[in-house]
């Protein structure tokens, strides 16, 4: 059973633990030369309401690391899009992985 999405506000920042079909703790793939070889877990999607900037917070890195990093939403892919060393399909920003009801 999935945890409910938490939305928190701090000033102009709105932080959500659920975004486009991924929840906190779900494995994601980051499209970058070094980042693609590493393991990442989704933490939160953040929007700055005053500037309309948005980013995705992830945790992970090389095996055994738990670094916190932030990336643009267009470089975050679902875990099923990684085939070997290639990425197949669209990013979560372009094609959300929403449940069909």
Protein Blocks (a to p, Z undefined) as FASTA:
>chain_A
ZZddddddehjbccdfbeehiaehiacddddfklmmpccddfbdcddfklopacdddeed
dehiacdcdddfklcccfklpghjacedjdfklmccbddZZ
